[in-house]
Amino acid sequence: MNLIKLVAMIQVYHNPHCKKSRAGLQYVQERTSDVEIIDYLKNPLTEKELKVLLMKLNKKPQEMVRTQEAYYKSELKGQQFNEDEWIRILVENPKLIKRPIVVKGNKAIWGDPVEELDGLLLG
């Protein structure tokens, strides 16, 4: 009898130019080889994809904004946006999305610090 082991693929939404994202990806890769790397700057998320990701994270879009980015400071800081507007802003400016985001099945977590990933990876 041939038994097939089903393993949940780990997806890592990654920015290779970001030190924290590289550290998170390395942390995941040291723990599993079943990793799909998604460079979301080269392959931007659609609004629908971002909404699904936010649901898995159990976060509101404004919680995933990198407030230290120059674009945020110059164009967005101090302004009020609703959730749909934040989603459009993040889709149009993916560099603003906190990273790395690691997904396993129906759950996701922001991997900073990397030790936060243990609950997802080991669960």
N, C-alpha and C positions, 0 to 999 in steps of 0.2 A: 504494500500500500504506500502510495506516494503522498506524504504530507507536505503541504505548502504553508510556510510561516508567513503570515501577513504582518508587515511592519509599517507603521504609519510614517510616511515620508515627512521629513522635517524640511520646511521651507524657510529660507532666511532672506528677508528683504534687506539688501545690503548696498552700501555706498562704499566702493573700494577706496575712496579718497579720505574716508573718515577713520581716525584711529580707533574710536570706540566700536565702530562697525566691524573693522578688521579683527579686533580682539574678540568680539562676540562670535563672529564666524569661525575663528580658530578654536574657540572654546567648544562650539557645537561639533566641529569636525574632529576634535580629539575624543569625542564621546560617541559619535556615530558616523558611519560612512554613507548613510542614506540621506543625503542633503541635496536639495535643489536650491541653487543660489539665484536670486532674482535681483538684478541690478536695476532698481526702480528709477534711476536717473536716465538710463539708456532705454528702458522699457517702462514708461510712466504708467501709473495706475489709472484706470478709468474711475469715474465717480462711483459706479456700481461696485467695482473691486475694492475701492477704499472703504465704502460703507460696510461691506462684508468683513474686511479686515478690522475695522473699528468695532464691529459687533463681536468678533472673536476676542479682541483685546478688552472688551467691556469698557471702552473709553469714548469720550466725546471728542470730536475732531480738534477742538481747541486745546485739549490736553496733550495732543501729539505734536504741537508746534514747537519748533526750536526757536526760542525767543532770543537767542544770542546771534542769530543770523542777521547780517547787515540789511537784507531786504525787509525782515520783520521790523527791525529798529527804525528804518527810514520810511516805510510805507504803511505798516500795520499797527504799530505800538500805540496804545491808547484808544484805538477805534473799537467799536462794538459790531460784531457780526453774528448772524444766526448760524445754526449748524450747517445748513445747506451752503451758505456763503463760505464758511470755513472749509468745507469739503471742496468747493470749486477752487479756493485759494490754494489748498494743498495739492490738488491735481495739477494746477497750472504752475506751481512752484514746489516740485517734489523735494527740493533741497531742504525745505522747511520741516519735513517729516522726521521725527526722532527715529534713531536707528541704533542698532539693528532691531528689526522686528522678527521674531521667530515664531513660526506657526507649526502646530502639530494637531492634526485633525480639526476639531472645532474650537480649539483654544489657541491663543497667541499671547505673547508677552514681549514687552520692550526689554531688550537685553543689556541694560546698563543699571547697575554693575552686572558683569557677566554671571556672577553667582546667582542672580535672580532666575537664570535659565534652568537651574537644577530641578525646580519643582515641575517644570514643563517636560524636561527631557527624561526625568526619572519616573514621572507619573504615568 
